[in-house]
């Protein structure tokens, strides 16, 4: 499964009518079918996302390097037909803080709900998909930040940026461990990209945990059709 490169230096929810608002579950180049022409460049990102989610248009999966319909989401995980992957939830959030929302698809694989995500991002009229491991993209917040973990002394929170080639993770506040030649462990802490004490790092992590979580919606027709264009 794919992932993002780490960059150590460096909420938006489209309106829906009250009658069409998705039902929340808080506890938890595109071509149209049949060889039709691509959607016009002036369509809104949300319109393009909606066509993808309704299986009417394809998205380009960067990690799989091919165009896929949402019904082919299994192919972002494995070419093995015995592996069952499906989208169970989705969220709408501005991950890049550019006023253009992304759609985050929660992927369940063989009943494993902690497998990972496919993030849909519209760039220059094309919907791209980026596949992320669960531990690299956890606890997504309304402001688009999220937690990541590579071990007991290697974790933090950050933000993601997308291109047509892949994505990078900007580690905002994090800790990292290093063993010296005598196998002694040293842990370094960073807050807002700057070296910090363990206490300041833990305080930053506590504040991150207090941020409101993004809202997840069941991946069902009623919630998808309720998306505003």
PyMOL commands that set and color helices and strands:
alter all, ss='L'
color gray80, all
select helices_A, chain A and resi 33-35+45-53+70-76+134-136+198-210+221-225
alter helices_A, ss='H'
color red, helices_A
select strands_A, chain A and resi 5-7+59-61+66-68+85-93+102-109+112-123+126-133+146-151+154-162+167-179+185-191+194-196+217-218
alter strands_A, ss='S'
color yellow, strands_A
deselect
rebuild
show_as cartoon
